[in-house]
Amino acid sequence: MLLWGLTALAAAGMFLFAPPIPQDSTYHLLADGRGWLGIPNFGNVMSNLPFTIVGIAGLGALWRGWFGVPPMGDGDPVPFAYFFIGVALVGPGSAWYHLDPNNSTLFWDRLPMTIAFMALVAAVLSDRISRAWVACRGLNLLVAAGIVSVVWWDYGEIRGAGDLRAYALVQFWPVILIPLVLYLFPGGRHVRARYLVAALAFYALAKLFEHYDHGVFALTGGAVSGHSIKHLLAALAPAAILAMMRDWPRKGEG
């Protein structure tokens, strides 16, 4: 677990020496504010539905063998279960935020995302480095760290001094750690690099469309905003993990 420790130490160093990161006051000023069918911000609200669909599909694949996914060994599915639970909860959490965008509702958008991020890290570490460590304490430790990062930001906002440093680390640390683990520890039974790379690519593309929310809305003549497209692209990231599960070895293989 030296690699995990070194990257975590580097992340902690960034947290200690970087100045506090306040929540941008313009973050909630999204391009598409149109309502429909009595639902405010309809496009940004309903574009979260794929998260819940993919999350439920992933859980069904784990325990019911949907889509021809083979069963895993005892204890192995747990990080993936946490991951798809987090993904499924992103749907209603983000929809709740977009019904009334503000810092208070944003908490429920970010909380399930951190569960999914940290669970995916745990799944990769379990498959490539140490199943025993993840099963014993690593998974719960990582997920708890993700939750605390959002609670810490929200607590700061309530006191008038929100700080996004911890949440930023939880969001972007996996983007650095996962490729490193895949490169340095080839093989593994359940994690396939090409699917993880695809998931990270979809996530990076989603962040790009989020950044150009207003530009995309103007470019499409007000048809769709970059933020709505961001949701759809981001949902393809866990869909890539679901596709990876079809390649899992069956009993007696690998």
Secondary structure, DSSP 8 states (H G I E B T S, - for coil): -HHHHHHHHHHHHHHHHS------TTTT--S----BTTBTTHHHHHTTHHHHHHHHHHHHHHHH-GGG-----TTTHHHHHHHHHHHHHHHHHHHHHHHS-SHHHHHHHHHHHHHHHHHHHHHHHHHHT-HHHIIIIIHHHHHHHHHHHHHHHHHHHHTT----HHHHHHHHHHHHHHHHHHHHS---SS--HHHHHHHHHHHHHHHHHHHTHHHHHHHTTTS--HHHHHHHHHHHHHHHHHHHHTT---TT--
